[in-house]
Amino acid sequence: MKKKLRKIVVGGQEFLYATGDRYNVEDKTSTFIVKVFLSGQKHTPLFIEFHTIDDYYLGQPLNSGVSLENRNKQSAETVNLHKPRYIEQLILLGLKHGWTGKNTIAMQNGLEYLEELGYNTDSLKPAQK
């Protein structure tokens, strides 16, 4: 995880977030992580993990941007989770799923969050064994 926390205001509340990724050598997959805190509440973060394939040339696809079909808009869109608009959408979904910023909830599945936002994530999913 990067040490630098970035600020974003969602619904009039200030949040801090960091992103990072890890590589799994055994199955050649990658996990992109988004960690969000309500300002002043560092002990109750929202953790969202995106367990994906690892692109041979680009590495973690969500770190550099990947084209995904958005079923709601009927068009392809480049999704880069470093952009604040995606972080805002993830925070709103976290709030919808029961996180208040002052409580802890289980690790959230990022690919399910993207699906809920209308994206087809089949191209990101690791092969089933």
NUNU-748023 format. One record per residue (C-alpha): residue number from 1; residue in one letter; chain; x, y, z. Coordinates in steps of 0.02 Angstrom, whole numbers, plus 50000, padded with zeros to 5 digits. Layout:
MARNU,resi,resn,chain,px,py,pz
MARNU,NUM,a,A,X,Y,Z
...
END
This chain:
MARNU,resi,resn,chain,px,py,pz
MARNU,1,m,A,50000,50000,50000
MARNU,2,k,A,50060,50174,49962
MARNU,3,k,A,50092,50279,50117
MARNU,4,k,A,50011,50436,50048
MARNU,5,l,A,49829,50456,50093
MARNU,6,r,A,49727,50556,49969
MARNU,7,k,A,49574,50659,50016
MARNU,8,i,A,49403,50651,49936
MARNU,9,v,A,49237,50727,49988
MARNU,10,v,A,49083,50619,49962
MARNU,11,g,A,48911,50674,50020
MARNU,12,g,A,48984,50818,50120
MARNU,13,q,A,49101,50703,50219
MARNU,14,e,A,49290,50697,50201
MARNU,15,f,A,49369,50528,50170
MARNU,16,l,A,49551,50476,50154
MARNU,17,y,A,49603,50333,50041
MARNU,18,a,A,49755,50237,49982
MARNU,19,t,A,49777,50110,49843
MARNU,20,g,A,49902,49972,49815
MARNU,21,d,A,49926,49802,49739
MARNU,22,r,A,50008,49635,49774
MARNU,23,y,A,50062,49496,49659
MARNU,24,n,A,50033,49312,49697
MARNU,25,v,A,50174,49209,49621
MARNU,26,e,A,50089,49040,49642
MARNU,27,d,A,49937,49071,49533
MARNU,28,k,A,50004,49224,49439
MARNU,29,t,A,49862,49336,49495
MARNU,30,s,A,49860,49510,49565
MARNU,31,t,A,49757,49596,49698
MARNU,32,f,A,49720,49782,49689
MARNU,33,i,A,49673,49854,49858
MARNU,34,v,A,49576,50011,49902
MARNU,35,k,A,49577,50063,50085
MARNU,36,v,A,49460,50205,50136
MARNU,37,f,A,49441,50295,50302
MARNU,38,l,A,49315,50422,50361
MARNU,39,s,A,49423,50572,50412
MARNU,40,g,A,49473,50549,50594
MARNU,41,q,A,49423,50364,50597
MARNU,42,k,A,49581,50270,50547
MARNU,43,h,A,49536,50117,50650
MARNU,44,t,A,49379,50074,50549
MARNU,45,p,A,49430,50069,50364
MARNU,46,l,A,49334,50004,50216
MARNU,47,f,A,49443,49873,50129
MARNU,48,i,A,49400,49827,49950
MARNU,49,e,A,49503,49692,49862
MARNU,50,f,A,49501,49665,49674
MARNU,51,h,A,49572,49490,49644
MARNU,52,t,A,49614,49488,49458
MARNU,53,i,A,49724,49414,49326
MARNU,54,d,A,49897,49490,49310
MARNU,55,d,A,49934,49557,49136
MARNU,56,y,A,50105,49502,49073
MARNU,57,y,A,50147,49674,49004
MARNU,58,l,A,50048,49796,49111
MARNU,59,g,A,50039,49708,49279
MARNU,60,q,A,49882,49745,49380
MARNU,61,p,A,49751,49799,49250
MARNU,62,l,A,49651,49910,49368
MARNU,63,n,A,49809,50003,49416
MARNU,64,s,A,49848,50059,49239
MARNU,65,g,A,49672,50060,49165
MARNU,66,v,A,49575,49925,49076
MARNU,67,s,A,49433,49935,48951
MARNU,68,l,A,49273,49861,49023
MARNU,69,e,A,49099,49854,48949
MARNU,70,n,A,48975,49955,49050
MARNU,71,r,A,48807,49869,49030
MARNU,72,n,A,48713,50021,49096
MARNU,73,k,A,48787,50138,48965
MARNU,74,q,A,48802,50008,48825
MARNU,75,s,A,48982,50060,48792
MARNU,76,a,A,49161,50019,48837
MARNU,77,e,A,49248,50125,48967
MARNU,78,t,A,49428,50129,49027
MARNU,79,v,A,49424,50094,49214
MARNU,80,n,A,49573,50157,49313
MARNU,81,l,A,49544,50147,49500
MARNU,82,h,A,49665,50290,49534
MARNU,83,k,A,49535,50412,49467
MARNU,84,p,A,49432,50495,49605
MARNU,85,r,A,49266,50464,49518
MARNU,86,y,A,49287,50276,49541
MARNU,87,i,A,49342,50298,49722
MARNU,88,e,A,49184,50400,49753
MARNU,89,q,A,49076,50263,49678
MARNU,90,l,A,49163,50131,49785
MARNU,91,i,A,49135,50234,49943
MARNU,92,l,A,48951,50254,49901
MARNU,93,l,A,48935,50066,49877
MARNU,94,g,A,49026,50035,50041
MARNU,95,l,A,48903,50149,50128
MARNU,96,k,A,48759,50059,50042
MARNU,97,h,A,48828,49891,50103
MARNU,98,g,A,48829,49945,50285
MARNU,99,w,A,48994,50035,50314
MARNU,100,t,A,48972,50201,50404
MARNU,101,g,A,49154,50249,50426
MARNU,102,k,A,49139,50217,50612
MARNU,103,n,A,49110,50030,50605
MARNU,104,t,A,49209,49883,50536
MARNU,105,i,A,49142,49769,50401
MARNU,106,a,A,49217,49618,50316
MARNU,107,m,A,49335,49635,50168
MARNU,108,q,A,49231,49683,50016
MARNU,109,n,A,49245,49600,49845
MARNU,110,g,A,49294,49734,49721
MARNU,111,l,A,49242,49637,49566
MARNU,112,e,A,49067,49621,49639
MARNU,113,y,A,49067,49809,49668
MARNU,114,l,A,49115,49838,49485
MARNU,115,e,A,48977,49718,49430
MARNU,116,e,A,48854,49816,49537
MARNU,117,l,A,48910,49975,49447
MARNU,118,g,A,48866,49890,49281
MARNU,119,y,A,49038,49833,49221
MARNU,120,n,A,49070,49663,49144
MARNU,121,t,A,49221,49598,49241
MARNU,122,d,A,49239,49428,49155
MARNU,123,s,A,49403,49482,49072
MARNU,124,l,A,49478,49520,49243
MARNU,125,k,A,49435,49358,49331
MARNU,126,p,A,49573,49230,49356
MARNU,127,a,A,49547,49059,49276
MARNU,128,q,A,49458,48933,49387
MARNU,129,k,A,49557,48778,49432
END
